[in-house]
Amino acid sequence: MWKDAEYLEYQIVKMSIKEHGMEDPLTLTGVGNLAVTYAEQGKYKEAEELQLKQLNLCENTLGSEHPSTLISLGNLAGTYSDQGKYEEAEKLQLKVLDLHKKLINFSNPNSQKCSRALSYGYQGKYEEAEKLQLKVLDLHKKLLGPDHPDTLTSMANLAVTYSDQGKYEEAEELQLKVLDLCKKVLRPEHPKTLTSMANLARTYSDQEKYKEAEKLHLKVLDLDKSC
């Protein structure tokens, strides 16, 4: 199923580049997802190459202190660690933590919670990350509304944390909500909607629900052809 996921995410990146350009945040997110899929298959060289490209684009387009750049740094550190490149991984992890300390606005509880949740996720402290992400999601719903893109991103991040803990039912339920909202707020063929479909397909695969995963794969391919 990883090969199917790889092909699916490649198509999403291809569509996003065509519609929004290589430097668009949605494209960069898709590139990151594809790199993670490479790593899951043990294709560490391909993952590292793609993550380096993504990191460079994030730094040039969004800035070195943007949350997406920090996530790119963390993902690349994980790939280095998987290859036994522990010195390189440690350097990046220390860089991420230093940037977190610099960026935390202690007068803003929401900012502080977001940063700590991200840091806990990098360190594998998923229970702490989950608690903070739930609070961040609640704040986003109250301040921005349930349909706001930032709220959808918070929901998607929480679903990933659920999945990392093996809480696949909770992840699936949340990803279904994200997908439904993306279809309503954006449109079915929007790259963010397709990314949500890919994330849900991965959760289905993790639960060995291969038929459901395959249906989503085919749906994305159909949407790709219609664009």
N, CA, C and O of each residue as an XYZ file, in Angstrom:
908
protein
N       0.808     -1.213      0.000
C       0.000      0.000      0.000
C       0.848      1.272      0.000
O       0.378      2.330     -0.418
N       2.105      1.173      0.471
C       2.941      2.374      0.490
C       3.215      2.875     -0.922
O       3.330      4.079     -1.151
N       3.319      1.934     -1.879
C       3.535      2.353     -3.262
C       2.335      3.134     -3.777
O       2.485      4.119     -4.501
N       1.133      2.681     -3.394
C      -0.081      3.400     -3.784
C      -0.102      4.789     -3.154
O      -0.452      5.774     -3.806
N       0.278      4.856     -1.869
C       0.314      6.143     -1.174
C       1.334      7.075     -1.824
O       1.091      8.272     -1.973
N       2.476      6.510     -2.207
C       3.515      7.306     -2.864
C       3.000      7.892     -4.175
O       3.198      9.074     -4.456
N       2.342      7.064     -4.968
C       1.817      7.532     -6.252
C       0.747      8.596     -6.036
O       0.703      9.602     -6.745
N      -0.116      8.361     -5.048
C      -1.185      9.297     -4.729
C      -0.616     10.655     -4.333
O      -1.055     11.690     -4.835
N       0.358     10.647     -3.433
C       0.924     11.904     -2.951
C       1.737     12.607     -4.035
O       1.811     13.835     -4.066
N       2.343     11.824     -4.920
C       3.054     12.425     -6.053
C       2.079     13.182     -6.953
O       2.381     14.276     -7.429
N       0.903     12.586     -7.181
C      -0.109     13.236     -8.007
C      -0.614     14.520     -7.355
O      -0.865     15.512     -8.039
N      -0.762     14.496     -6.026
C      -1.207     15.685     -5.300
C      -0.188     16.811     -5.443
O      -0.551     17.962     -5.684
N       1.097     16.466     -5.291
C       2.155     17.467     -5.447
C       2.148     18.026     -6.865
O       2.275     19.234     -7.069
N       2.000     17.146     -7.830
C       1.977     17.553     -9.240
C       0.841     18.536     -9.510
O       1.030     19.546    -10.188
N      -0.344     18.229     -8.972
C      -1.499     19.106     -9.151
C      -1.292     20.441     -8.458
O      -1.639     21.490     -9.002
N      -0.727     20.402     -7.258
C      -0.523     21.625     -6.491
C       0.489     22.541     -7.166
O       0.318     23.760     -7.179
N       1.546     21.952     -7.727
C       2.541     22.750     -8.455
C       1.887     23.432     -9.652
O       2.131     24.609     -9.921
N       1.058     22.682    -10.362
C       0.385     23.212    -11.550
C      -0.562     24.347    -11.192
O      -0.649     25.340    -11.914
N      -1.276     24.200    -10.068
C      -2.303     25.168     -9.702
C      -1.763     26.336     -8.884
O      -2.215     27.469     -9.047
N      -0.796     26.067     -8.002
C      -0.344     27.103     -7.071
C       1.138     27.460     -7.187
O       1.560     28.512     -6.708
N       1.927     26.594     -7.818
C       3.355     26.855     -7.901
C       4.138     26.081     -6.854
O       3.574     25.611     -5.866
N       5.435     25.952     -7.075
C       6.279     25.134     -6.217
C       6.442     25.725     -4.823
O       6.630     24.982     -3.860
N       6.375     27.049     -4.698
C       6.660     27.691     -3.419
C       5.419     27.915     -2.565
O       5.514     28.480     -1.476
N       4.259     27.480     -3.044
C       3.032     27.644     -2.266
C       3.059     26.725     -1.041
O       3.522     25.589     -1.142
N       2.568     27.197      0.124
C       2.564     26.371      1.340
C       1.893     25.015      1.171
O       2.348     24.026      1.746
N       0.811     24.955      0.385
C       0.135     23.680      0.162
C       1.036     22.703     -0.592
O       1.064     21.509     -0.292
N       1.771     23.228     -1.575
C       2.703     22.384     -2.323
C       3.806     21.874     -1.407
O       4.178     20.701     -1.459
N       4.323     22.760     -0.573
C       5.400     22.377      0.343
C       4.930     21.306      1.328
O       5.687     20.400      1.677
N       3.678     21.417      1.772
C       3.119     20.387      2.656
C       3.033     19.049      1.933
O       3.355     18.005      2.500
N       2.595     19.088      0.677
C       2.513     17.862     -0.118
C       3.869     17.222     -0.329
O       4.003     16.000     -0.268
N       4.880     18.051     -0.577
C       6.249     17.548     -0.744
C       6.713     16.872      0.546
O       7.356     15.822      0.512
N       6.379     17.484      1.681
C       6.751     16.892      2.970
C       6.085     15.546      3.196
O       6.715     14.613      3.694
N       4.807     15.442      2.832
C       4.083     14.175      2.980
C       4.690     13.085      2.096
O       4.811     11.932      2.510
N       5.067     13.463      0.880
C       5.684     12.499     -0.037
C       7.019     12.010      0.519
O       7.344     10.826      0.423
N       7.787     12.926      1.098
C       9.079     12.555      1.678
C       8.898     11.578      2.839
O       9.667     10.627      2.981
N       7.884     11.813      3.664
C       7.608     10.903      4.787
C       7.257      9.508      4.270
O       7.665      8.503      4.852
N       6.502      9.454      3.177
C       6.143      8.163      2.584
C       7.379      7.449      2.053
O       7.491      6.229      2.174
N       8.308      8.200      1.464
C       9.583      7.602      1.053
C      10.283      6.979      2.259
O      10.755      5.844      2.199
N      10.343      7.740      3.356
C      11.033      7.263      4.558
C      10.367      6.014      5.126
O      11.049      5.103      5.595
N       9.032      5.972      5.083
C       8.296      4.816      5.603
C       8.638      3.544      4.828
O       8.536      2.439      5.361
N       9.043      3.705      3.567
C       9.418      2.557      2.734
C      10.912      2.255      2.807
O      11.405      1.352      2.131
N      11.627      3.021      3.635
C      13.069      2.824      3.734
C      13.847      3.510      2.628
O      15.043      3.268      2.468
N      13.181      4.365      1.864
C      13.849      5.113      0.791
C      14.415      6.405      1.384
O      13.953      7.505      1.079
N      15.418      6.242      2.232
C      15.910      7.374      3.008
C      16.648      8.408      2.163
O      16.570      9.606      2.437
N      17.358      7.953      1.147
C      18.071      8.904      0.287
C      17.086      9.806     -0.448
O      17.280     11.020     -0.524
N      16.015      9.196     -0.994
C      14.997      9.982     -1.689
C      14.294     10.930     -0.720
O      14.024     12.085     -1.047
N      14.001     10.412      0.494
C      13.338     11.240      1.502
C      14.219     12.418      1.895
O      13.752     13.555      1.970
N      15.492     12.140      2.146
C      16.425     13.197      2.547
C      16.555     14.259      1.459
O      16.530     15.456      1.748
N      16.692     13.823      0.220
C      16.831     14.764     -0.895
C      15.610     15.675     -1.008
O      15.741     16.881     -1.217
N      14.421     15.086     -0.867
C      13.187     15.855     -0.979
C      13.010     16.795      0.215
O      12.558     17.929      0.059
N      13.370     16.314      1.408
C      13.236     17.142      2.605
C      14.215     18.314      2.595
O      13.884     19.400      3.072
N      15.408     18.104      2.060
C      16.364     19.207      1.926
C      15.824     20.270      0.967
O      15.961     21.469      1.208
N      15.213     19.812     -0.114
C      14.621     20.736     -1.084
C      13.465     21.501     -0.448
O      13.342     22.713     -0.620
N      12.615     20.780      0.291
C      11.484     21.413      0.956
C      11.959     22.428      1.990
O      11.421     23.532      2.075
N      12.965     22.055      2.771
C      13.496     22.949      3.799
C      14.041     24.231      3.180
O      13.796     25.326      3.685
N      14.777     24.089      2.092
C      15.342     25.252      1.411
C      14.237     26.186      0.908
O      14.340     27.406      1.032
N      13.184     25.598      0.341
C      12.063     26.396     -0.155
C      11.314     27.076      0.989
O      10.914     28.234      0.875
N      11.127     26.352      2.088
C      10.444     26.931      3.252
C      11.224     28.118      3.809
O      10.647     29.158      4.125
N      12.532     27.951      3.925
C      13.366     29.028      4.462
C      13.342     30.252      3.554
O      13.259     31.383      4.032
N      13.414     30.026      2.239
C      13.439     31.139      1.285
C      12.081     31.808      1.125
O      11.995     33.023      0.946
N      11.016     31.005      1.191
C       9.668     31.522      0.939
C       8.977     32.011      2.208
O       8.356     33.074      2.213
N       9.086     31.233      3.278
C       8.344     31.526      4.503
C       9.205     32.135      5.604
O       8.702     32.822      6.492
N      10.511     31.873      5.533
C      11.409     32.367      6.572
C      11.871     31.248      7.487
O      11.196     30.228      7.622
N      13.014     31.440      8.110
C      13.620     30.387      8.932
C      12.863     30.121     10.224
O      13.067     29.084     10.854
N      11.983     31.049     10.634
C      11.286     30.892     11.902
C       9.817     30.511     11.731
O       9.069     30.453     12.707
N       9.410     30.254     10.497
C       8.013     29.882     10.247
C       7.753     28.461     10.759
O       8.632     27.606     10.648
N       6.556     28.187     11.322
C       6.236     26.837     11.814
C       6.466     25.735     10.786
O       6.928     24.649     11.139
N       6.148     26.001      9.512
C       6.358     24.986      8.474
C       7.840     24.677      8.290
O       8.215     23.541      8.002
N       8.678     25.700      8.461
C      10.125     25.491      8.370
C      10.609     24.633      9.530
O      11.463     23.764      9.354
N      10.061     24.881     10.720
C      10.441     24.083     11.892
C      10.024     22.625     11.721
O      10.758     21.712     12.098
N       8.844     22.417     11.151
C       8.380     21.049     10.904
C       9.301     20.360      9.901
O       9.626     19.183     10.057
N       9.723     21.103      8.865
C      10.645     20.542      7.871
C      11.963     20.144      8.516
O      12.517     19.089      8.210
N      12.461     20.989      9.405
C      13.697     20.678     10.133
C      13.535     19.408     10.961
O      14.412     18.545     10.976
N      12.394     19.307     11.653
C      12.143     18.133     12.488
C      12.041     16.852     11.686
O      12.558     15.813     12.095
N      11.368     16.927     10.532
C      11.235     15.741      9.677
C      12.582     15.294      9.122
O      12.877     14.100      9.068
N      13.394     16.264      8.712
C      14.722     15.939      8.192
C      15.589     15.329      9.289
O      16.360     14.404      9.036
N      15.461     15.845     10.498
C      16.202     15.278     11.634
C      15.814     13.817     11.845
O      16.666     12.978     12.133
N      14.520     13.518     11.701
C      14.061     12.139     11.845
C      14.639     11.223     10.784
O      14.993     10.080     11.071
N      14.736     11.722      9.555
C      15.312     10.929      8.466
C      16.799     10.693      8.689
O      17.304      9.601      8.429
N      17.502     11.718      9.172
C      18.916     11.540      9.510
C      19.070     10.456     10.580
O      19.939      9.591     10.480
N      18.218     10.516     11.597
C      18.283      9.543     12.689
C      18.016      8.128     12.189
O      18.673      7.180     12.619
N      17.048      7.984     11.278
C      16.718      6.669     10.718
C      17.894      6.065      9.954
O      18.008      4.845      9.835
N      18.766      6.931      9.438
C      19.931      6.464      8.681
C      21.172      6.311      9.564
O      22.251      5.963      9.084
N      21.002      6.576     10.856
C      22.144      6.485     11.761
C      23.031      7.715     11.743
O      24.140      7.690     12.277
N      22.553      8.795     11.131
C      23.311     10.056     11.093
C      22.939     10.877     12.327
O      22.279     11.913     12.233
N      23.378     10.388     13.474
C      22.906     10.952     14.732
C      23.453     12.353     15.009
O      22.769     13.170     15.625
N      24.669     12.636     14.563
C      25.230     13.967     14.785
C      24.439     15.022     14.009
O      24.101     16.079     14.542
N      24.147     14.709     12.722
C      23.362     15.644     11.915
C      21.962     15.818     12.499
O      21.426     16.926     12.538
N      21.373     14.695     12.957
C      20.032     14.751     13.540
C      20.025     15.614     14.798
O      19.126     16.433     14.992
N      21.029     15.427     15.646
C      21.095     16.183     16.898
C      21.246     17.678     16.635
O      20.629     18.496     17.318
N      22.064     18.035     15.650
C      22.254     19.451     15.314
C      20.933     20.101     14.913
O      20.617     21.209     15.344
N      20.165     19.391     14.078
C      18.881     19.941     13.644
C      17.886     20.022     14.799
O      17.141     20.995     14.915
N      17.876     18.996     15.653
C      16.955     18.997     16.784
C      17.259     20.143     17.742
O      16.345     20.778     18.268
N      18.542     20.405     17.967
C      18.934     21.522     18.830
C      18.542     22.857     18.197
O      18.134     23.790     18.889
N      18.672     22.929     16.880
C      18.290     24.149     16.160
C      16.791     24.405     16.300
O      16.358     25.537     16.513
N      16.006     23.332     16.177
C      14.556     23.457     16.321
C      14.196     23.937     17.723
O      13.370     24.836     17.878
N      14.808     23.344     18.738
C      14.509     23.730     20.116
C      14.923     25.171     20.397
O      14.217     25.895     21.100
N      16.065     25.590     19.850
C      16.511     26.981     20.027
C      15.515     27.954     19.396
O      15.200     28.996     19.972
N      15.029     27.603     18.216
C      14.051     28.461     17.543
C      12.739     28.503     18.314
O      12.083     29.543     18.378
N      12.357     27.368     18.900
C      11.142     27.336     19.718
C      11.253     28.316     20.877
O      10.338     29.097     21.137
N      12.392     28.264     21.572
C      12.597     29.151     22.720
C      12.537     30.615     22.292
O      11.997     31.464     23.002
N      13.097     30.891     21.127
C      13.131     32.264     20.613
C      11.747     32.755     20.219
O      11.411     33.923     20.413
N      10.943     31.842     19.660
C       9.657     32.247     19.101
C       8.523     32.283     20.112
O       7.505     32.934     19.878
N       8.689     31.587     21.239
C       7.601     31.557     22.222
C       7.325     32.962     22.739
O       8.223     33.662     23.208
N       6.067     33.353     22.639
C       5.635     34.635     23.187
C       4.937     34.346     24.507
O       3.776     33.938     24.516
N       5.630     34.553     25.620
C       5.099     34.146     26.913
C       3.888     34.970     27.346
O       3.188     34.593     28.286
N       3.638     36.087     26.671
C       2.451     36.871     26.989
C       1.233     36.364     26.231
O       0.115     36.830     26.452
N       1.455     35.405     25.333
C       0.366     34.862     24.525
C       0.227     33.375     24.814
O       0.997     32.580     24.277
N      -0.737     32.971     25.653
C      -0.900     31.556     26.021
C      -1.097     30.657     24.815
O      -0.606     29.528     24.798
N      -1.815     31.144     23.802
C      -2.068     30.331     22.613
C      -0.764     30.019     21.894
O      -0.532     28.881     21.485
N       0.096     31.038     21.738
C       1.388     30.852     21.082
C       2.252     29.879     21.866
O       2.923     29.025     21.286
N       2.233     30.012     23.181
C       3.044     29.155     24.040
C       2.599     27.700     23.932
O       3.431     26.796     23.855
N       1.290     27.476     23.928
C       0.762     26.115     23.833
C       1.108     25.482     22.494
O       1.467     24.306     22.431
N       0.998     26.268     21.417
C       1.314     25.748     20.081
C       2.765     25.298     20.013
O       3.066     24.224     19.491
N       3.662     26.124     20.542
C       5.083     25.810     20.483
C       5.412     24.580     21.312
O       6.179     23.722     20.874
N       4.838     24.488     22.505
C       5.116     23.338     23.363
C       4.571     22.060     22.746
O       5.214     21.012     22.810
N       3.390     22.143     22.150
C       2.799     20.959     21.522
C       3.685     20.455     20.400
O       3.902     19.251     20.267
N       4.203     21.382     19.582
C       5.083     21.008     18.482
C       6.361     20.376     19.014
O       6.838     19.375     18.478
N       6.916     20.970     20.078
C       8.145     20.456     20.667
C       7.939     19.064     21.250
O       8.782     18.184     21.072
N       6.820     18.860     21.947
C       6.522     17.550     22.514
C       6.414     16.497     21.416
O       6.866     15.364     21.585
N       5.807     16.880     20.281
C       5.676     15.937     19.171
C       7.025     15.498     18.655
O       7.223     14.318     18.365
N       7.975     16.443     18.534
C       9.316     16.102     18.066
C      10.005     15.140     19.022
O      10.758     14.265     18.595
N       9.745     15.305     20.331
C      10.427     14.498     21.332
C       9.716     13.172     21.597
O      10.168     12.389     22.432
N       8.618     12.913     20.903
C       7.885     11.672     21.093
C       6.996     11.675     22.322
O       6.501     10.622     22.724
N       6.778     12.847     22.933
C       5.903     12.950     24.101
C       4.478     13.186     23.606
O       3.933     14.284     23.722
N       3.894     12.131     23.053
C       2.634     12.288     22.338
C       1.458     12.594     23.254
O       0.528     13.291     22.850
N       1.483     12.084     24.479
C       0.377     12.367     25.392
C       0.322     13.852     25.729
O      -0.751     14.454     25.752
N       1.507     14.445     25.994
C       1.561     15.876     26.284
C       1.158     16.683     25.052
O       0.430     17.671     25.153
N       1.646     16.245     23.879
C       1.301     16.933     22.632
C      -0.203     16.890     22.398
O      -0.808     17.887     22.004
N      -0.801     15.726     22.645
C      -2.246     15.575     22.439
C      -3.037     16.533     23.322
O      -3.970     17.185     22.854
N      -2.669     16.619     24.597
C      -3.388     17.497     25.523
C      -3.320     18.953     25.075
O      -4.324     19.665     25.086
N      -2.124     19.386     24.679
C      -1.963     20.771     24.251
C      -2.656     21.035     22.916
O      -3.247     22.097     22.719
N      -2.583     20.067     22.000
C      -3.232     20.249     20.700
C      -4.749     20.330     20.841
O      -5.406     21.043     20.083
N      -5.302     19.608     21.800
C      -6.737     19.700     22.065
C      -7.107     21.104     22.536
O      -8.142     21.643     22.144
N      -6.254     21.695     23.383
C      -6.505     23.054     23.865
C      -6.373     24.071     22.733
O      -7.173     24.999     22.620
N      -5.346     23.881     21.894
C      -5.151     24.781     20.755
C      -6.339     24.694     19.802
O      -6.827     25.714     19.316
N      -6.800     23.478     19.538
C      -7.946     23.282     18.649
C      -9.189     23.966     19.210
O      -9.945     24.599     18.473
N      -9.394     23.835     20.513
C     -10.549     24.470     21.150
C     -10.475     25.989     21.016
O     -11.484     26.644     20.755
N      -9.274     26.547     21.197
C      -9.088     27.991     21.054
C      -9.353     28.447     19.621
O      -9.993     29.474     19.398
N      -8.860     27.684     18.662
C      -9.076     28.038     17.256
C     -10.560     28.015     16.902
O     -11.046     28.886     16.180
N     -11.271     27.022     17.409
C     -12.706     26.943     17.133
C     -13.442     28.154     17.698
O     -14.340     28.701     17.057
N     -13.052     28.569     18.911
C     -13.722     29.693     19.562
C     -13.358     31.027     18.914
O     -14.220     31.881     18.708
N     -12.069     31.200     18.594
C     -11.598     32.484     18.082
C     -11.774     32.642     16.576
O     -12.057     33.738     16.092
N     -11.606     31.541     15.831
C     -11.614     31.619     14.371
C     -12.832     30.966     13.727
O     -13.213     31.298     12.605
N     -13.432     30.036     14.456
C     -14.568     29.306     13.902
C     -14.152     27.916     13.430
O     -12.977     27.690     13.142
N     -15.094     26.990     13.347
C     -14.773     25.597     12.989
C     -14.343     25.399     11.544
O     -13.733     24.382     11.212
N     -14.660     26.377     10.670
C     -14.355     26.216      9.246
C     -13.079     26.937      8.812
O     -12.700     26.874      7.643
N     -12.419     27.618      9.742
C     -11.229     28.393      9.375
C     -10.075     27.449      9.018
O      -9.919     26.405      9.652
N      -9.259     27.804      8.005
C      -8.122     26.948      7.611
C      -7.187     26.596      8.762
O      -6.689     25.472      8.828
N      -6.939     27.553      9.683
C      -6.067     27.263     10.825
C      -6.694     26.220     11.750
O      -5.992     25.398     12.338
N      -8.016     26.261     11.870
C      -8.720     25.260     12.682
C      -8.596     23.883     12.041
O      -8.376     22.886     12.729
N      -8.738     23.835     10.719
C      -8.605     22.562      9.999
C      -7.190     22.006     10.142
O      -7.002     20.798     10.284
N      -6.196     22.898     10.104
C      -4.806     22.463     10.281
C      -4.594     21.890     11.678
O      -3.912     20.878     11.841
N      -5.179     22.540     12.689
C      -5.067     22.041     14.066
C      -5.702     20.665     14.203
O      -5.168     19.792     14.887
N      -6.841     20.477     13.550
C      -7.514     19.175     13.576
C      -6.642     18.109     12.917
O      -6.515     16.996     13.425
N      -6.045     18.464     11.781
C      -5.194     17.509     11.061
C      -3.965     17.141     11.883
O      -3.557     15.979     11.905
N      -3.370     18.129     12.562
C      -2.198     17.868     13.402
C      -2.547     16.937     14.565
O      -1.782     16.033     14.900
N      -3.699     17.169     15.169
C      -4.141     16.315     16.270
C      -4.363     14.886     15.780
O      -4.034     13.927     16.478
N      -4.920     14.749     14.581
C      -5.145     13.416     14.011
C      -3.827     12.673     13.816
O      -3.753     11.466     14.046
N      -2.784     13.391     13.393
C      -1.460     12.776     13.228
C      -0.938     12.277     14.569
O      -0.364     11.191     14.652
N      -1.137     13.073     15.620
C      -0.692     12.668     16.958
C      -1.453     11.434     17.432
O      -0.872     10.539     18.046
N      -2.750     11.388     17.146
C      -3.528     10.186     17.462
C      -2.932      8.971     16.742
O      -2.736      7.913     17.341
N      -2.652      9.142     15.464
C      -2.123      8.043     14.658
C      -0.765      7.581     15.173
O      -0.487      6.382     15.207
N       0.087      8.535     15.577
C       1.414      8.197     16.100
C       1.328      7.355     17.369
O       2.253      6.611     17.693
N       0.209      7.479     18.083
C       0.011      6.701     19.310
C      -0.751      5.401     19.051
O      -1.022      4.636     19.976
N      -1.094      5.161     17.781
C      -1.858      3.967     17.458
C      -3.343      4.118     17.718
O      -4.080      3.132     17.721
N      -3.793      5.361     17.940
C      -5.215      5.631     18.162
C      -5.876      5.872     16.804
O      -6.284      6.987     16.479
N      -5.968      4.812     16.034
C      -6.403      4.951     14.647
C      -7.881      5.306     14.513
O      -8.264      6.015     13.583
N      -8.708      4.824     15.428
C     -10.133      5.153     15.352
C     -10.355      6.646     15.568
O     -11.138      7.275     14.857
N      -9.649      7.215     16.569
C      -9.762      8.650     16.824
C      -9.210      9.452     15.648
O      -9.781     10.466     15.248
N      -8.079      8.976     15.097
C      -7.481      9.655     13.947
C      -8.429      9.631     12.754
O      -8.629     10.645     12.086
N      -9.009      8.464     12.496
C      -9.933      8.319     11.365
C     -11.141      9.236     11.518
O     -11.540      9.904     10.563
N     -11.722      9.272     12.708
C     -12.903     10.107     12.951
C     -12.594     11.585     12.695
O     -13.389     12.296     12.081
N     -11.430     12.035     13.173
C     -11.054     13.438     13.005
C     -10.719     13.748     11.546
O     -11.071     14.812     11.036
N     -10.043     12.822     10.885
C      -9.686     13.035      9.478
C     -10.922     13.057      8.580
O     -10.944     13.771      7.577
N     -11.937     12.290      8.927
C     -13.193     12.333      8.178
C     -13.849     13.707      8.310
O     -14.410     14.229      7.346
N     -13.776     14.290      9.511
C     -14.332     15.627      9.731
C     -13.555     16.671      8.933
O     -14.142     17.554      8.307
N     -12.220     16.556      8.964
C     -11.380     17.496      8.220
C     -11.689     17.416      6.728
O     -11.833     18.438      6.058
N     -11.790     16.202      6.222
C     -12.069     16.007      4.800
C     -13.423     16.597      4.421
O     -13.548     17.260      3.392
N     -14.426     16.358      5.246
C     -15.765     16.880      4.975
C     -15.763     18.408      4.961
O     -16.383     19.023      4.092
N     -15.068     19.020      5.920
C     -14.998     20.481      5.987
C     -14.213     21.060      4.813
O     -14.578     22.102      4.270
N     -13.133     20.382      4.424
C     -12.345     20.845      3.275
C     -13.190     20.851      2.003
O     -13.103     21.778      1.197
N     -14.001     19.818      1.830
C     -14.868     19.746      0.654
C     -15.874     20.893      0.643
O     -16.175     21.454     -0.411
N     -16.394     21.238      1.828
C     -17.402     22.289      1.918
C     -16.791     23.681      1.813
O     -17.296     24.536      1.086
N     -15.698     23.903      2.546
C     -15.089     25.229      2.616
C     -14.273     25.538      1.367
O     -14.301     26.662      0.866
N     -13.555     24.555      0.870
C     -12.711     24.749     -0.310
C     -13.441     24.159     -1.520
O     -14.412     24.737     -2.009
N     -12.976     23.023     -1.989
C     -13.663     22.294     -3.055
C     -13.051     20.897     -3.122
O     -11.943     20.695     -2.625
N     -13.743     19.930     -3.722
C     -13.245     18.546     -3.720
C     -11.863     18.376     -4.338
O     -11.080     17.539     -3.889
N     -11.555     19.177     -5.382
C     -10.278     18.994     -6.077
C      -9.173     19.897     -5.539
O      -8.070     19.909     -6.086
N      -9.451     20.657     -4.474
C      -8.427     21.537     -3.899
C      -7.294     20.690     -3.302
O      -7.563     19.655     -2.692
N      -6.030     21.115     -3.468
C      -4.897     20.338     -2.940
C      -5.010     20.019     -1.454
O      -4.610     18.935     -1.028
N      -5.549     20.943     -0.655
C      -5.695     20.676      0.777
C      -6.704     19.555      1.015
O      -6.534     18.737      1.920
N      -7.752     19.524      0.197
C      -8.736     18.441      0.292
C      -8.097     17.110     -0.090
O      -8.325     16.091      0.562
N      -7.294     17.129     -1.151
C      -6.633     15.905     -1.600
C      -5.616     15.416     -0.568
O      -5.453     14.212     -0.368
N      -4.935     16.359      0.085
C      -4.004     15.980      1.150
C      -4.754     15.320      2.302
O      -4.276     14.347      2.886
N      -5.934     15.853      2.626
C      -6.761     15.255      3.679
C      -7.179     13.839      3.302
O      -7.214     12.945      4.148
N      -7.493     13.645      2.024
C      -7.854     12.311      1.544
C      -6.669     11.354      1.659
O      -6.833     10.193      2.034
N      -5.477     11.853      1.334
C      -4.274     11.017      1.415
C      -3.974     10.623      2.860
O      -3.588      9.486      3.132
N      -4.153     11.569      3.788
C      -3.924     11.268      5.202
C      -4.911     10.220      5.708
O      -4.543      9.316      6.458
N      -6.161     10.353      5.289
C      -7.177      9.383      5.693
C      -6.882      8.014      5.087
O      -7.058      6.988      5.744
N      -6.435      8.002      3.834
C      -6.089      6.734      3.184
C      -4.961      6.030      3.934
O      -4.964      4.806      4.070
N      -4.002      6.809      4.417
C      -2.893      6.232      5.182
C      -3.394      5.616      6.485
O      -2.939      4.545      6.887
N      -4.333      6.298      7.142
C      -4.900      5.765      8.383
C      -5.683      4.486      8.113
O      -5.631      3.543      8.902
N      -6.411      4.455      6.996
C      -7.104      3.226      6.610
C      -6.093      2.086      6.420
O      -6.320      0.966      6.879
N      -4.990      2.377      5.747
C      -3.966      1.352      5.507
C      -3.366      0.857      6.818
O      -3.108     -0.336      6.976
N      -3.145      1.780      7.764
C      -2.593      1.399      9.070
C      -3.518      0.434      9.808
O      -3.072     -0.370     10.627
N      -4.816      0.527      9.503
C      -5.803     -0.359     10.133
C      -6.120     -1.571      9.257
O      -7.010     -2.361      9.569
N      -5.370     -1.704      8.146
C      -5.566     -2.790      7.188
C      -6.934     -2.718      6.507
O      -7.487     -3.734      6.087
N      -7.464     -1.508      6.407
C      -8.705     -1.281      5.659
C      -8.323     -0.926      4.226
O      -8.494      0.209      3.780
N      -7.812     -1.908      3.530
C      -7.207     -1.653      2.230
C      -8.227     -1.279      1.155
O      -7.909     -0.514      0.244
N      -9.443     -1.807      1.252
C     -10.469     -1.464      0.265
C     -10.837      0.014      0.363
O     -10.965      0.701     -0.651
N     -11.009      0.501      1.611
C     -11.346      1.909      1.808
C     -10.207      2.810      1.331
O     -10.437      3.856      0.725
N      -8.968      2.382      1.618
C      -7.806      3.159      1.185
C      -7.738      3.222     -0.337
O      -7.454      4.273     -0.912
N      -7.999      2.093     -0.979
C      -7.941      2.036     -2.438
C      -9.011      2.926     -3.071
O      -8.766      3.560     -4.098
N     -10.201      2.974     -2.458
C     -11.268      3.835     -2.971
C     -10.834      5.299     -2.972
O     -11.094      6.036     -3.922
N     -10.167      5.708     -1.889
C      -9.686      7.087     -1.819
C      -8.608      7.342     -2.859
O      -8.576      8.405     -3.480
N      -7.723      6.367     -3.049
C      -6.679      6.503     -4.069
C      -7.304      6.746     -5.441
O      -6.889      7.643     -6.175
N      -8.299      5.937     -5.774
C      -8.953      6.054     -7.075
C      -9.689      7.384     -7.210
O      -9.725      7.973     -8.290
N     -10.272      7.853     -6.113
C     -11.001      9.121     -6.142
C     -10.051     10.281     -6.429
O     -10.369     11.180     -7.208
N      -8.881     10.250     -5.792
C      -7.889     11.304     -6.035
C      -7.430     11.279     -7.486
O      -7.271     12.327     -8.112
N      -7.221     10.093     -8.011
C      -6.784      9.973     -9.404
C      -7.854     10.492    -10.364
O      -7.532     11.129    -11.367
N      -9.125     10.221    -10.059
C     -10.220     10.726    -10.888
C     -10.262     12.248    -10.859
O     -10.471     12.891    -11.889
N     -10.062     12.824     -9.668
C     -10.055     14.280     -9.542
C      -8.865     14.879    -10.279
O      -8.950     15.970    -10.844
N      -7.752     14.148    -10.265
C      -6.553     14.598    -10.976
C      -6.838     14.699    -12.476
O      -6.435     15.662    -13.128
N      -7.527     13.708    -13.009
C      -7.827     13.688    -14.442
C      -8.801     14.798    -14.835
O      -8.752     15.306    -15.956
N      -9.684     15.172    -13.910
C     -10.707     16.174    -14.220
C     -10.177     17.597    -14.159
O     -10.831     18.531    -14.624
N      -8.965     17.764    -13.573
C      -8.414     19.119    -13.418
C      -7.722     19.586    -14.696
O      -7.202     20.701    -14.745
